[in-house]
Amino acid sequence: MLRLSNLADYGVVVMTAAARSAADGRLTSAAQIAGLTGIPAPTVAKLMGQLGRAGLLSSQRGVAGGFSLSRYAQDISLADIVEAIDGPIALTHCGQPGGDCCGLSTSCHVKPHWAPVNRAVKAALADVSLAELAQVKQAEPA
């Protein structure tokens, strides 16, 4: 099974909450995001720092300060968020530039095929925008 790390999953939740706040024209804080999402405040603060260093969030200091998206939500992809938290998207180390594989690397016939697979997975994640993730789904009538 292919899975995101817990931190990458939480990073997506944090960015989704930040995008919803941005849609309302509000700055948000780590404490507010923690309250909205149920993710522990120290984890939210750590994630917001990583997302800020990756250029996905901007911060403003001061009494009216807080965090906001650095770009429009439609210009931030799921791949951007995952890479900000977990690093390059890849199913294996094989096929990445400088990727160190297992002990079979000299005789492996599959290694050359991992690079296109890794690109396809990244492209699929890049195709999903934060704007799509942040949409509030309406409950269907009973």
SULVENNOR-V154594 format. One line per field, one symbol per residue. ss: DSSP state (H for helix, E for strand, - for the rest). phi: phi as a letter, one per 30 degrees, with the letter a starting at -180 (. if undefined). psi: psi as a letter, one per 20 degrees, with the letter a starting at -180 (. if undefined). A space follows every 50 residues. Layout:
# SULVENNOR-V154594
ss: ???
phi: ???
psi: ???
This chain:
# SULVENNOR-V154594
ss: -----HHHHHHHHHHHHHHHHHH----E-HHHHHHHH---HHHHHHHHHH HHH---EEEE-----EEEE---HHH-EHHHHHHHHH-------------- ----------HHHHHHHHHHHHHHHH--EHHHHH--------
phi: .dbddedddddddddddddddddcicdbcdddddddcideeddddddddd ddddicbcbbdjecdlcbddbdedcccededdddccjedadbddiceidc cddcedcdccedcdeddddddddddddccdeddddddddddd
psi: ppqqrghgghhggghgghhhghhjjqqrrhgggghhhjppghggggghgg hghijhqqqprrgkaaqrqhrqhijprhgggghhgiaqpqhrhqiqpjpp aaijhhjpihgiihghgghggghghiioqhgghipopppqq.
